[in-house]
Amino acid sequence: MHELSLADGILKTVLQAAEKEGATKIKSIKIEMGEILLVNAEQLTFCFDVISKDTIAEGAELDITYLKPRVLCNKCRKEFEIVSDNDLPILSMICECGSNDLTVLSGREFNIKSMKIEED
């Protein structure tokens, strides 16, 4: 379950940033992540809730935005976004020209964009 290791990374990062800001409570955390990572938001939230107990991040809301994958076709050089109802968008990565020789440009990101805190 890679959601647990991601939740641990989020917690360590936001606790360190909150300490620098003199925060007494972390209220929410805004995250952007690429769909190619195949992260389950419910599992990530559950893991974060469990490991953040007894910290200033306990009860913080994770506001997660998914980013669609963008790829470049190495045959026709067309750049496009993968749009799929499929749970595995990487399986839908075929260019209009029929090629599946693609370079992934984005969709693997995992960024903590911001957090809301309370200060003394």
Stockholm file with secondary structure:
# STOCKHOLM 1.0

chainA/1-120         MHELSLADGILKTVLQAAEKEGATKIKSIKIEMGEILLVNAEQLTFCFDVISKDTIAEGAELDITYLKPRVLCNKCRKEFEIVSDNDLPILSMICECGSNDLTVLSGREFNIKSMKIEED
#=GR chainA/1-120 SS CHHHHHHHHHHHHHHHHHHHHTEEEEEEEEEEEEGGGCCCHHHHHHHHHHHTTTSTTTTCEEEEEEECCEEEETTTCCEEECCCSSSCGGGGCCCTTSCCCEEEEESCCEEEEEEEEEEC
#=GC SS_cons         CHHHHHHHHHHHHHHHHHHHHTEEEEEEEEEEEEGGGCCCHHHHHHHHHHHTTTSTTTTCEEEEEEECCEEEETTTCCEEECCCSSSCGGGGCCCTTSCCCEEEEESCCEEEEEEEEEEC
//
